[in-house]
Amino acid sequence: MKLFKEINSIHQFLASEKRENKQIGFVPTMGALHNGHLSLIKKSKAENELTVCSIFINPTQFNNKEDLEKYPRTIENDIKLLIESGCDVLFHPEVNEIYTENETPQTGNYGNLTHVLEGKFRPGHFDGVITIVKKLFHIVEPDNVYFGQKDFQQCAVINEMIVRNHFKLKMNICNTMREIDGLAMSSRNIRLTKDERIAAKAIPSTLHYIKNNIEKVSITEVLQTATKQLLSSSDLIKIEYLEIVNAITLEQMDQFDIETPAVALIAAYCGNVRLIDNIILTD
Ligand code: AMP
């Protein structure tokens, strides 16, 4: 695997690969890699001649300084996992390679997409996400990009960014990889204590409860019962949001009907660790 830390050198390398008409797949990450990330690498490898992964803990998408400082950093193990998975290229730049001093993300108005759910609880988060993903797309110029459904709202926002910026690439949204008890794999899971880890499995169970009952009772009722069940499952869990929204516009839904794509999304703290997950209700 080739490792690049500088924009010019990766750009030059990829330009020569492109001259040979190689199709490029790209998987952007923040590292602390797990099988969820590796499933994206695997998909990219199956569909492209060259797979590029980036590892960059993007400071502008963290609205909370402590969260940024505590974000797990496991680069040596990440490199080992990427080599084992057959990834061709890793881009792992320093912050000053990507941002000029005091640069603030400027993205334009994405309306509802960036203001609800994660956007409401993490102000500025999506400005940071849009900015870094745009920069990375310009550096790598991929044919295919791979993102996880685990970050459902991020996928919706990036889809819109791709359209607005006329990027000629295909967005591929991949299934959420889960632990045996259903907990969505996440770099943050390694920060959970033993008790928190046990409590966290109630998060995916709550989403399944919603999916199993959404056609039986009203949206208000299913959310009320699901909230009650989750909170009573453990004192360690605090819910930030639990909502059912239109899967395209992310607008709240008053009523469920099988014709309108719908998704239930949750953000909850388990101890000090913030976890997110979602389930599509109209599969
Ligand atoms: P992150 O390093 O958390 O920014 O994630 C990098 C990419 O991996 C994003 O597209 C995520 O949605 C995706 N991802 C994270 N966790 C999972 C998972 N459990 N299953 C599939 N993809 C995931």
py3Dmol code that shows the C-alpha trace and the ligand (Angstrom):
import py3Dmol

protein = """\
ATOM      1  CA  MET A   1       0.000   0.000   0.000  1.00  0.00           C
ATOM      2  CA  LYS A   2       1.240   3.470  -0.881  1.00  0.00           C
ATOM      3  CA  LEU A   3       1.027   6.094   1.866  1.00  0.00           C
ATOM      4  CA  PHE A   4       0.809   9.818   1.047  1.00  0.00           C
ATOM      5  CA  LYS A   5       0.754  12.743   3.440  1.00  0.00           C
ATOM      6  CA  GLU A   6       0.935  15.542   0.881  1.00  0.00           C
ATOM      7  CA  ILE A   7      -1.696  16.691  -1.593  1.00  0.00           C
ATOM      8  CA  ASN A   8       0.760  17.242  -4.465  1.00  0.00           C
ATOM      9  CA  SER A   9       2.301  13.794  -4.242  1.00  0.00           C
ATOM     10  CA  ILE A  10      -1.001  11.861  -4.085  1.00  0.00           C
ATOM     11  CA  HIS A  11      -2.428  14.017  -6.841  1.00  0.00           C
ATOM     12  CA  GLN A  12       0.563  13.308  -9.066  1.00  0.00           C
ATOM     13  CA  PHE A  13       0.421   9.567  -8.359  1.00  0.00           C
ATOM     14  CA  LEU A  14      -3.310   9.344  -9.046  1.00  0.00           C
ATOM     15  CA  ALA A  15      -2.958  11.399 -12.247  1.00  0.00           C
ATOM     16  CA  SER A  16      -0.563   8.791 -13.645  1.00  0.00           C
ATOM     17  CA  GLU A  17      -2.940   5.962 -12.612  1.00  0.00           C
ATOM     18  CA  LYS A  18      -5.805   7.793 -14.342  1.00  0.00           C
ATOM     19  CA  ARG A  19      -3.791   8.058 -17.542  1.00  0.00           C
ATOM     20  CA  GLU A  20      -3.939   4.254 -17.570  1.00  0.00           C
ATOM     21  CA  ASN A  21      -7.734   4.576 -17.355  1.00  0.00           C
ATOM     22  CA  LYS A  22      -7.911   2.995 -13.922  1.00  0.00           C
ATOM     23  CA  GLN A  23     -11.254   3.406 -12.173  1.00  0.00           C
ATOM     24  CA  ILE A  24     -10.768   4.828  -8.699  1.00  0.00           C
ATOM     25  CA  GLY A  25     -12.845   4.027  -5.598  1.00  0.00           C
ATOM     26  CA  PHE A  26     -12.551   6.283  -2.550  1.00  0.00           C
ATOM     27  CA  VAL A  27     -13.383   5.655   1.124  1.00  0.00           C
ATOM     28  CA  PRO A  28     -12.985   8.718   3.374  1.00  0.00           C
ATOM     29  CA  THR A  29     -12.620   7.943   7.108  1.00  0.00           C
ATOM     30  CA  MET A  30     -11.410   9.417  10.375  1.00  0.00           C
ATOM     31  CA  GLY A  31      -9.496   6.273  11.296  1.00  0.00           C
ATOM     32  CA  ALA A  32      -9.810   3.946  14.310  1.00  0.00           C
ATOM     33  CA  LEU A  33     -10.852   1.491  11.640  1.00  0.00           C
ATOM     34  CA  HIS A  34     -13.255  -1.388  12.300  1.00  0.00           C
ATOM     35  CA  ASN A  35     -15.115  -3.893  10.151  1.00  0.00           C
ATOM     36  CA  GLY A  36     -17.650  -1.243   9.116  1.00  0.00           C
ATOM     37  CA  HIS A  37     -14.906   0.788   7.442  1.00  0.00           C
ATOM     38  CA  LEU A  38     -13.323  -2.359   6.029  1.00  0.00           C
ATOM     39  CA  SER A  39     -16.630  -3.392   4.430  1.00  0.00           C
ATOM     40  CA  LEU A  40     -16.486  -0.132   2.427  1.00  0.00           C
ATOM     41  CA  ILE A  41     -12.894  -0.893   1.356  1.00  0.00           C
ATOM     42  CA  LYS A  42     -13.973  -4.392   0.307  1.00  0.00           C
ATOM     43  CA  LYS A  43     -16.848  -3.029  -1.784  1.00  0.00           C
ATOM     44  CA  SER A  44     -14.569  -0.462  -3.409  1.00  0.00           C
ATOM     45  CA  LYS A  45     -11.989  -3.128  -4.221  1.00  0.00           C
ATOM     46  CA  ALA A  46     -14.645  -5.304  -5.852  1.00  0.00           C
ATOM     47  CA  GLU A  47     -15.836  -2.432  -8.060  1.00  0.00           C
ATOM     48  CA  ASN A  48     -12.655  -0.471  -8.915  1.00  0.00           C
ATOM     49  CA  GLU A  49      -9.111  -1.004 -10.148  1.00  0.00           C
ATOM     50  CA  LEU A  50      -7.648   1.222  -7.439  1.00  0.00           C
ATOM     51  CA  THR A  51      -8.933   1.864  -3.919  1.00  0.00           C
ATOM     52  CA  VAL A  52      -7.967   4.983  -1.990  1.00  0.00           C
ATOM     53  CA  CYS A  53      -8.724   5.404   1.709  1.00  0.00           C
ATOM     54  CA  SER A  54      -8.214   8.643   3.608  1.00  0.00           C
ATOM     55  CA  ILE A  55      -7.679   8.931   7.341  1.00  0.00           C
ATOM     56  CA  PHE A  56      -8.122  12.478   8.575  1.00  0.00           C
ATOM     57  CA  ILE A  57      -9.673  13.529  11.867  1.00  0.00           C
ATOM     58  CA  ASN A  58     -11.367  16.628  10.552  1.00  0.00           C
ATOM     59  CA  PRO A  59     -11.263  19.323  13.270  1.00  0.00           C
ATOM     60  CA  THR A  60     -13.887  21.550  11.614  1.00  0.00           C
ATOM     61  CA  GLN A  61     -16.672  18.988  12.010  1.00  0.00           C
ATOM     62  CA  PHE A  62     -16.263  18.738  15.790  1.00  0.00           C
ATOM     63  CA  ASN A  63     -18.392  21.281  17.625  1.00  0.00           C
ATOM     64  CA  ASN A  64     -17.074  19.932  20.921  1.00  0.00           C
ATOM     65  CA  LYS A  65     -13.345  20.326  21.669  1.00  0.00           C
ATOM     66  CA  GLU A  66     -13.306  17.449  24.153  1.00  0.00           C
ATOM     67  CA  ASP A  67     -14.893  15.092  21.608  1.00  0.00           C
ATOM     68  CA  LEU A  68     -12.125  15.988  19.135  1.00  0.00           C
ATOM     69  CA  GLU A  69      -9.404  15.450  21.729  1.00  0.00           C
ATOM     70  CA  LYS A  70     -10.868  12.125  22.843  1.00  0.00           C
ATOM     71  CA  TYR A  71     -11.441  10.815  19.323  1.00  0.00           C
ATOM     72  CA  PRO A  72      -9.526   7.505  19.120  1.00  0.00           C
ATOM     73  CA  ARG A  73      -6.247   7.599  17.177  1.00  0.00           C
ATOM     74  CA  THR A  74      -4.908   4.178  16.173  1.00  0.00           C
ATOM     75  CA  ILE A  75      -2.976   4.893  12.977  1.00  0.00           C
ATOM     76  CA  GLU A  76      -0.484   2.008  13.232  1.00  0.00           C
ATOM     77  CA  ASN A  77      -3.217  -0.564  13.602  1.00  0.00           C
ATOM     78  CA  ASP A  78      -5.247   1.195  10.876  1.00  0.00           C
ATOM     79  CA  ILE A  79      -2.349   0.878   8.427  1.00  0.00           C
ATOM     80  CA  LYS A  80      -2.032  -2.816   9.282  1.00  0.00           C
ATOM     81  CA  LEU A  81      -5.770  -3.388   8.678  1.00  0.00           C
ATOM     82  CA  LEU A  82      -5.685  -1.484   5.389  1.00  0.00           C
ATOM     83  CA  ILE A  83      -2.714  -3.515   4.129  1.00  0.00           C
ATOM     84  CA  GLU A  84      -4.487  -6.756   5.127  1.00  0.00           C
ATOM     85  CA  SER A  85      -7.651  -5.653   3.326  1.00  0.00           C
ATOM     86  CA  GLY A  86      -5.717  -4.926   0.128  1.00  0.00           C
ATOM     87  CA  CYS A  87      -6.267  -1.170   0.062  1.00  0.00           C
ATOM     88  CA  ASP A  88      -3.971   0.380  -2.582  1.00  0.00           C
ATOM     89  CA  VAL A  89      -3.477   3.935  -1.338  1.00  0.00           C
ATOM     90  CA  LEU A  90      -3.779   5.704   2.021  1.00  0.00           C
ATOM     91  CA  PHE A  91      -3.969   9.491   2.231  1.00  0.00           C
ATOM     92  CA  HIS A  92      -3.149  10.594   5.773  1.00  0.00           C
ATOM     93  CA  PRO A  93      -2.450  14.334   5.818  1.00  0.00           C
ATOM     94  CA  GLU A  94      -1.702  16.662   8.730  1.00  0.00           C
ATOM     95  CA  VAL A  95      -4.258  19.374   9.512  1.00  0.00           C
ATOM     96  CA  ASN A  96      -2.075  22.157   8.038  1.00  0.00           C
ATOM     97  CA  GLU A  97      -1.893  20.293   4.720  1.00  0.00           C
ATOM     98  CA  ILE A  98      -5.675  20.564   4.413  1.00  0.00           C
ATOM     99  CA  TYR A  99      -6.530  23.870   6.077  1.00  0.00           C
ATOM    100  CA  THR A 100      -4.880  27.269   6.003  1.00  0.00           C
ATOM    101  CA  GLU A 101      -4.580  29.018   9.355  1.00  0.00           C
ATOM    102  CA  ASN A 102      -7.946  30.278  10.684  1.00  0.00           C
ATOM    103  CA  GLU A 103      -9.805  28.869   7.672  1.00  0.00           C
ATOM    104  CA  THR A 104     -13.526  28.625   8.427  1.00  0.00           C
ATOM    105  CA  PRO A 105     -15.771  26.287   6.484  1.00  0.00           C
ATOM    106  CA  GLN A 106     -18.082  28.000   4.015  1.00  0.00           C
ATOM    107  CA  THR A 107     -20.677  25.840   2.395  1.00  0.00           C
ATOM    108  CA  GLY A 108     -23.804  27.788   1.465  1.00  0.00           C
ATOM    109  CA  ASN A 109     -27.300  26.978   2.619  1.00  0.00           C
ATOM    110  CA  TYR A 110     -28.389  23.343   2.684  1.00  0.00           C
ATOM    111  CA  GLY A 111     -31.635  24.211   4.486  1.00  0.00           C
ATOM    112  CA  ASN A 112     -33.403  21.483   6.404  1.00  0.00           C
ATOM    113  CA  LEU A 113     -30.833  18.810   5.491  1.00  0.00           C
ATOM    114  CA  THR A 114     -28.122  20.345   7.682  1.00  0.00           C
ATOM    115  CA  HIS A 115     -30.286  21.928  10.370  1.00  0.00           C
ATOM    116  CA  VAL A 116     -32.289  19.008  11.750  1.00  0.00           C
ATOM    117  CA  LEU A 117     -31.155  15.954  13.784  1.00  0.00           C
ATOM    118  CA  GLU A 118     -27.318  15.988  13.960  1.00  0.00           C
ATOM    119  CA  GLY A 119     -27.304  19.570  12.652  1.00  0.00           C
ATOM    120  CA  LYS A 120     -29.492  20.726  15.519  1.00  0.00           C
ATOM    121  CA  PHE A 121     -27.366  19.128  18.232  1.00  0.00           C
ATOM    122  CA  ARG A 122     -23.975  19.679  16.583  1.00  0.00           C
ATOM    123  CA  PRO A 123     -24.116  23.211  15.152  1.00  0.00           C
ATOM    124  CA  GLY A 124     -21.626  23.673  12.325  1.00  0.00           C
ATOM    125  CA  HIS A 125     -20.948  19.928  12.074  1.00  0.00           C
ATOM    126  CA  PHE A 126     -22.127  19.594   8.483  1.00  0.00           C
ATOM    127  CA  ASP A 127     -20.274  22.743   7.368  1.00  0.00           C
ATOM    128  CA  GLY A 128     -17.131  20.890   8.446  1.00  0.00           C
ATOM    129  CA  VAL A 129     -18.227  17.636   6.785  1.00  0.00           C
ATOM    130  CA  ILE A 130     -19.151  19.299   3.478  1.00  0.00           C
ATOM    131  CA  THR A 131     -15.890  21.266   3.448  1.00  0.00           C
ATOM    132  CA  ILE A 132     -13.599  18.286   4.040  1.00  0.00           C
ATOM    133  CA  VAL A 133     -15.440  15.911   1.710  1.00  0.00           C
ATOM    134  CA  LYS A 134     -15.370  18.512  -1.079  1.00  0.00           C
ATOM    135  CA  LYS A 135     -11.638  19.072  -0.586  1.00  0.00           C
ATOM    136  CA  LEU A 136     -10.980  15.306  -0.595  1.00  0.00           C
ATOM    137  CA  PHE A 137     -13.075  14.779  -3.745  1.00  0.00           C
ATOM    138  CA  HIS A 138     -10.999  17.468  -5.507  1.00  0.00           C
ATOM    139  CA  ILE A 139      -7.754  15.843  -4.369  1.00  0.00           C
ATOM    140  CA  VAL A 140      -8.641  12.230  -5.238  1.00  0.00           C
ATOM    141  CA  GLU A 141     -11.064  12.827  -8.140  1.00  0.00           C
ATOM    142  CA  PRO A 142     -12.638   9.391  -7.662  1.00  0.00           C
ATOM    143  CA  ASP A 143     -15.092   7.590  -9.937  1.00  0.00           C
ATOM    144  CA  ASN A 144     -16.877   5.898  -7.020  1.00  0.00           C
ATOM    145  CA  VAL A 145     -17.196   6.980  -3.400  1.00  0.00           C
ATOM    146  CA  TYR A 146     -18.313   4.761  -0.528  1.00  0.00           C
ATOM    147  CA  PHE A 147     -20.144   5.948   2.588  1.00  0.00           C
ATOM    148  CA  GLY A 148     -21.959   4.059   5.363  1.00  0.00           C
ATOM    149  CA  GLN A 149     -25.709   4.194   5.971  1.00  0.00           C
ATOM    150  CA  LYS A 150     -24.784   4.381   9.669  1.00  0.00           C
ATOM    151  CA  ASP A 151     -24.314   8.137   9.057  1.00  0.00           C
ATOM    152  CA  PHE A 152     -27.634   8.454   7.249  1.00  0.00           C
ATOM    153  CA  GLN A 153     -27.921  12.238   7.385  1.00  0.00           C
ATOM    154  CA  GLN A 154     -24.301  12.615   6.263  1.00  0.00           C
ATOM    155  CA  CYS A 155     -25.150  10.561   3.151  1.00  0.00           C
ATOM    156  CA  ALA A 156     -28.149  12.815   2.393  1.00  0.00           C
ATOM    157  CA  VAL A 157     -26.029  15.960   2.804  1.00  0.00           C
ATOM    158  CA  ILE A 158     -23.153  14.628   0.678  1.00  0.00           C
ATOM    159  CA  ASN A 159     -25.585  13.514  -2.038  1.00  0.00           C
ATOM    160  CA  GLU A 160     -26.825  17.103  -2.218  1.00  0.00           C
ATOM    161  CA  MET A 161     -23.255  18.467  -2.196  1.00  0.00           C
ATOM    162  CA  ILE A 162     -22.344  16.167  -5.121  1.00  0.00           C
ATOM    163  CA  VAL A 163     -25.300  17.450  -7.155  1.00  0.00           C
ATOM    164  CA  ARG A 164     -24.637  21.131  -6.344  1.00  0.00           C
ATOM    165  CA  ASN A 165     -20.948  20.893  -7.229  1.00  0.00           C
ATOM    166  CA  HIS A 166     -21.444  18.768 -10.360  1.00  0.00           C
ATOM    167  CA  PHE A 167     -18.985  16.105  -9.179  1.00  0.00           C
ATOM    168  CA  LYS A 168     -18.858  13.369 -11.789  1.00  0.00           C
ATOM    169  CA  LEU A 169     -18.789  10.418  -9.432  1.00  0.00           C
ATOM    170  CA  LYS A 170     -21.109   7.747  -8.121  1.00  0.00           C
ATOM    171  CA  MET A 171     -22.190   7.767  -4.493  1.00  0.00           C
ATOM    172  CA  ASN A 172     -22.463   4.256  -3.010  1.00  0.00           C
ATOM    173  CA  ILE A 173     -24.248   3.896   0.334  1.00  0.00           C
ATOM    174  CA  CYS A 174     -23.280   0.696   2.164  1.00  0.00           C
ATOM    175  CA  ASN A 175     -25.101  -1.260   4.866  1.00  0.00           C
ATOM    176  CA  THR A 176     -24.310  -0.666   8.521  1.00  0.00           C
ATOM    177  CA  MET A 177     -22.042  -3.361   9.959  1.00  0.00           C
ATOM    178  CA  ARG A 178     -23.095  -4.469  13.436  1.00  0.00           C
ATOM    179  CA  GLU A 179     -21.734  -6.354  16.417  1.00  0.00           C
ATOM    180  CA  ILE A 180     -23.407  -9.697  17.238  1.00  0.00           C
ATOM    181  CA  ASP A 181     -25.855  -8.037  19.655  1.00  0.00           C
ATOM    182  CA  GLY A 182     -26.879  -5.478  17.005  1.00  0.00           C
ATOM    183  CA  LEU A 183     -24.843  -2.453  18.143  1.00  0.00           C
ATOM    184  CA  ALA A 184     -23.649  -0.510  15.083  1.00  0.00           C
ATOM    185  CA  MET A 185     -19.869  -0.673  14.766  1.00  0.00           C
ATOM    186  CA  SER A 186     -18.326   2.705  15.541  1.00  0.00           C
ATOM    187  CA  SER A 187     -14.879   4.078  16.323  1.00  0.00           C
ATOM    188  CA  ARG A 188     -16.440   5.476  19.492  1.00  0.00           C
ATOM    189  CA  ASN A 189     -17.466   2.028  20.825  1.00  0.00           C
ATOM    190  CA  ILE A 190     -13.960   1.424  22.200  1.00  0.00           C
ATOM    191  CA  ARG A 191     -14.581   4.258  24.664  1.00  0.00           C
ATOM    192  CA  LEU A 192     -17.556   2.427  26.243  1.00  0.00           C
ATOM    193  CA  THR A 193     -17.020   0.819  29.654  1.00  0.00           C
ATOM    194  CA  LYS A 194     -18.169  -2.779  30.108  1.00  0.00           C
ATOM    195  CA  ASP A 195     -21.509  -1.685  31.624  1.00  0.00           C
ATOM    196  CA  GLU A 196     -22.049   0.985  28.979  1.00  0.00           C
ATOM    197  CA  ARG A 197     -21.315  -1.528  26.229  1.00  0.00           C
ATOM    198  CA  ILE A 198     -23.996  -3.857  27.640  1.00  0.00           C
ATOM    199  CA  ALA A 199     -26.483  -0.979  27.932  1.00  0.00           C
ATOM    200  CA  ALA A 200     -25.770   0.235  24.370  1.00  0.00           C
ATOM    201  CA  LYS A 201     -27.399  -2.772  22.723  1.00  0.00           C
ATOM    202  CA  ALA A 202     -30.804  -1.327  23.693  1.00  0.00           C
ATOM    203  CA  ILE A 203     -30.253   1.348  21.001  1.00  0.00           C
ATOM    204  CA  PRO A 204     -30.602  -0.975  17.978  1.00  0.00           C
ATOM    205  CA  SER A 205     -33.362  -2.918  19.799  1.00  0.00           C
ATOM    206  CA  THR A 206     -35.324   0.334  20.104  1.00  0.00           C
ATOM    207  CA  LEU A 207     -35.004   0.945  16.367  1.00  0.00           C
ATOM    208  CA  HIS A 208     -36.253  -2.591  15.676  1.00  0.00           C
ATOM    209  CA  TYR A 209     -39.171  -2.044  18.027  1.00  0.00           C
ATOM    210  CA  ILE A 210     -40.113   1.037  15.984  1.00  0.00           C
ATOM    211  CA  LYS A 211     -39.876  -0.821  12.686  1.00  0.00           C
ATOM    212  CA  ASN A 212     -41.991  -3.701  14.012  1.00  0.00           C
ATOM    213  CA  ASN A 213     -44.719  -1.417  15.337  1.00  0.00           C
ATOM    214  CA  ILE A 214     -44.798   1.555  12.959  1.00  0.00           C
ATOM    215  CA  GLU A 215     -47.780   0.202  11.021  1.00  0.00           C
ATOM    216  CA  LYS A 216     -49.744  -0.715  14.142  1.00  0.00           C
ATOM    217  CA  VAL A 217     -49.943   2.605  16.012  1.00  0.00           C
ATOM    218  CA  SER A 218     -49.410   6.322  15.334  1.00  0.00           C
ATOM    219  CA  ILE A 219     -45.907   7.818  14.965  1.00  0.00           C
ATOM    220  CA  THR A 220     -46.359   9.761  18.220  1.00  0.00           C
ATOM    221  CA  GLU A 221     -47.342   6.613  20.092  1.00  0.00           C
ATOM    222  CA  VAL A 222     -44.563   4.415  18.725  1.00  0.00           C
ATOM    223  CA  LEU A 223     -41.963   7.085  19.562  1.00  0.00           C
ATOM    224  CA  GLN A 224     -43.356   7.565  23.066  1.00  0.00           C
ATOM    225  CA  THR A 225     -43.257   3.854  23.876  1.00  0.00           C
ATOM    226  CA  ALA A 226     -39.831   3.378  22.286  1.00  0.00           C
ATOM    227  CA  THR A 227     -38.424   6.319  24.297  1.00  0.00           C
ATOM    228  CA  LYS A 228     -39.877   4.975  27.542  1.00  0.00           C
ATOM    229  CA  GLN A 229     -38.503   1.484  26.891  1.00  0.00           C
ATOM    230  CA  LEU A 230     -35.033   2.744  26.035  1.00  0.00           C
ATOM    231  CA  LEU A 231     -34.757   5.054  29.039  1.00  0.00           C
ATOM    232  CA  SER A 232     -35.993   2.375  31.420  1.00  0.00           C
ATOM    233  CA  SER A 233     -33.496  -0.170  30.016  1.00  0.00           C
ATOM    234  CA  SER A 234     -30.557   1.573  31.738  1.00  0.00           C
ATOM    235  CA  ASP A 235     -29.699   4.704  33.728  1.00  0.00           C
ATOM    236  CA  LEU A 236     -26.612   5.051  31.546  1.00  0.00           C
ATOM    237  CA  ILE A 237     -28.618   6.070  28.469  1.00  0.00           C
ATOM    238  CA  LYS A 238     -29.700   9.636  27.685  1.00  0.00           C
ATOM    239  CA  ILE A 239     -31.519  10.342  24.410  1.00  0.00           C
ATOM    240  CA  GLU A 240     -30.619  13.421  22.373  1.00  0.00           C
ATOM    241  CA  TYR A 241     -33.143  12.747  19.626  1.00  0.00           C
ATOM    242  CA  LEU A 242     -35.302   9.890  18.423  1.00  0.00           C
ATOM    243  CA  GLU A 243     -37.233  10.862  15.311  1.00  0.00           C
ATOM    244  CA  ILE A 244     -39.019   9.445  12.313  1.00  0.00           C
ATOM    245  CA  VAL A 245     -38.431  11.515   9.181  1.00  0.00           C
ATOM    246  CA  ASN A 246     -38.904  11.442   5.421  1.00  0.00           C
ATOM    247  CA  ALA A 247     -35.801   9.603   4.179  1.00  0.00           C
ATOM    248  CA  ILE A 248     -35.228  12.081   1.320  1.00  0.00           C
ATOM    249  CA  THR A 249     -36.073  15.501   2.795  1.00  0.00           C
ATOM    250  CA  LEU A 250     -35.424  14.582   6.480  1.00  0.00           C
ATOM    251  CA  GLU A 251     -38.632  16.425   7.379  1.00  0.00           C
ATOM    252  CA  GLN A 252     -40.595  15.086  10.340  1.00  0.00           C
ATOM    253  CA  MET A 253     -43.553  12.887   9.438  1.00  0.00           C
ATOM    254  CA  ASP A 254     -46.958  13.130  11.125  1.00  0.00           C
ATOM    255  CA  GLN A 255     -48.225   9.928   9.648  1.00  0.00           C
ATOM    256  CA  PHE A 256     -46.593   6.792   8.319  1.00  0.00           C
ATOM    257  CA  ASP A 257     -47.533   5.385   4.937  1.00  0.00           C
ATOM    258  CA  ILE A 258     -45.612   2.641   3.184  1.00  0.00           C
ATOM    259  CA  GLU A 259     -45.350   4.706  -0.045  1.00  0.00           C
ATOM    260  CA  THR A 260     -43.241   7.488   1.517  1.00  0.00           C
ATOM    261  CA  PRO A 261     -39.629   6.498   2.309  1.00  0.00           C
ATOM    262  CA  ALA A 262     -39.149   6.844   6.047  1.00  0.00           C
ATOM    263  CA  VAL A 263     -36.281   6.367   8.462  1.00  0.00           C
ATOM    264  CA  ALA A 264     -36.015   6.343  12.260  1.00  0.00           C
ATOM    265  CA  LEU A 265     -32.861   7.986  13.605  1.00  0.00           C
ATOM    266  CA  ILE A 266     -31.414   8.162  17.071  1.00  0.00           C
ATOM    267  CA  ALA A 267     -28.579   9.905  18.876  1.00  0.00           C
ATOM    268  CA  ALA A 268     -28.042   8.865  22.477  1.00  0.00           C
ATOM    269  CA  TYR A 269     -25.354   9.146  25.090  1.00  0.00           C
ATOM    270  CA  CYS A 270     -24.268   5.938  26.714  1.00  0.00           C
ATOM    271  CA  GLY A 271     -22.294   7.282  29.657  1.00  0.00           C
ATOM    272  CA  ASN A 272     -20.103   9.952  28.054  1.00  0.00           C
ATOM    273  CA  VAL A 273     -20.080   8.380  24.613  1.00  0.00           C
ATOM    274  CA  ARG A 274     -22.394   9.741  21.947  1.00  0.00           C
ATOM    275  CA  LEU A 275     -23.754   7.056  19.626  1.00  0.00           C
ATOM    276  CA  ILE A 276     -25.936   7.343  16.522  1.00  0.00           C
ATOM    277  CA  ASP A 277     -27.900   4.758  14.582  1.00  0.00           C
ATOM    278  CA  ASN A 278     -30.855   4.489  12.237  1.00  0.00           C
ATOM    279  CA  ILE A 279     -33.220   2.046  10.556  1.00  0.00           C
ATOM    280  CA  ILE A 280     -35.048   2.420   7.250  1.00  0.00           C
ATOM    281  CA  LEU A 281     -38.734   1.737   7.906  1.00  0.00           C
ATOM    282  CA  THR A 282     -39.905   1.253   4.331  1.00  0.00           C
ATOM    283  CA  ASP A 283     -37.590  -1.573   3.138  1.00  0.00           C
TER     284      ASP A 283
END
"""
ligand_1 = """\
23
AMP
P -15.891 7.699 10.172
O -14.486 7.214 10.270
O -16.702 7.443 11.397
O -15.993 9.105 9.658
O -16.577 6.785 9.068
C -16.051 6.681 7.777
C -17.061 6.004 6.894
O -17.340 4.697 7.414
C -18.410 6.756 6.844
O -18.918 6.697 5.524
C -19.262 5.961 7.797
O -20.638 6.056 7.532
C -18.751 4.547 7.554
N -19.075 3.693 8.688
C -18.888 3.952 10.001
N -19.362 2.963 10.761
C -19.883 2.046 9.912
C -20.540 0.786 10.081
N -20.774 0.282 11.280
N -20.924 0.106 8.969
C -20.693 0.615 7.727
N -20.082 1.798 7.504
C -19.687 2.508 8.579
"""
view = py3Dmol.view(width=600, height=400)
view.addModel(protein, "pdb")
view.setStyle({"model": 0}, {"cartoon": {"style": "trace"}})
view.addModel(ligand_1, "xyz")
view.setStyle({"model": 1}, {"stick": {}})
view.zoomTo()
view.show()
